[in-house]
Amino acid sequence: MKTTYISSTDLKNKTAEILNLVSFGGVEAIIERHGRPLAKILPFKEEEKKRNLKENLRKYFGAIADFPQVFKNRYFKRKKIHL
């Protein structure tokens, strides 16, 4: 994996470009401030996405109750028109 060093000012000015480089280019970005490493941005691996999705579905499935069918409880008033 290639590594690139980016200043915090460049991160502020070119955030979208840097994120695209990391996510689509597979580049590891190290953010520096005053020449010292501050943070690291890594691409999110596809298998991690799938594992996290499966874990979240298992964890939260059924947490929200099903909504009752609304149309059964709606009542419409019909107005009679007199001419």
N, C-alpha and C positions, 0 to 999 in steps of 0.2 A: 504494500500500500504506500502510495506516495504521500509525503508530508510537505505542507507548505506553511510558512510563517506569515501571519497577517497582523498588522498593527491594529490597535483598538480603534483608531480613527478610521482606517479603511473598513473595518467591520461596521462602524456607524454609518458610513457613507454608501457602502456597497453590500448591504446585508443580503439582499435577494440573490445577487450574483455569487456570493460566497456560499450560500446555502445550496444553490443549484450545482456549484462545483463539487461540493461535498456529497450531495445526494446522488447526482447523476454521474459524476466523474469518479466517484469512489476515492476521493482525496481526503486525507486527514488534515484538518486545519488547526494550527496552534495559534492562539491569540496572544499577542505580546503587548505589554504596556511598559514603556521606557526600557525596552530591550529585554525584559524579563517575562518568561511565560506566565500567562494568567489563567488561560482556559484552553480546553481542547474540544473541537467539534468533530465527531465521528459519524460516518454514514450508518444508518439504521439497517441492519441486515434483514433480509426477507424472512428467514426462519424465525427471527426474534419477533417480527410482526405477527406471524402466524401463531407462535406460541402465546404471545400476549393476548391475541384475539381469543384464542381458545380458553385461556385462563379467565379472561374477563367475562366471556359468555357463561362459563361454568359458575363463576362467582356471582354474577348479577342476574342470570336468567330466572325469571319468576319474581324478581324483586318488586316489579311494578304490577299491580293487579290489572287484570283485564278490564277494559271498559265495557259497561253494559251497552247493549244495542240501543242507541238513542231513538231511532225511528219508532220503536214500539211505544215509547212514552210521549210522543208528540201528538198534540191534538190541534186540529185545524178548525177554525170557526168559519163557517160559510155564512156570508152575509146575503140576505135577500135584497135584490134591487127592485124597487118599485118605480115604474115609469108613469 
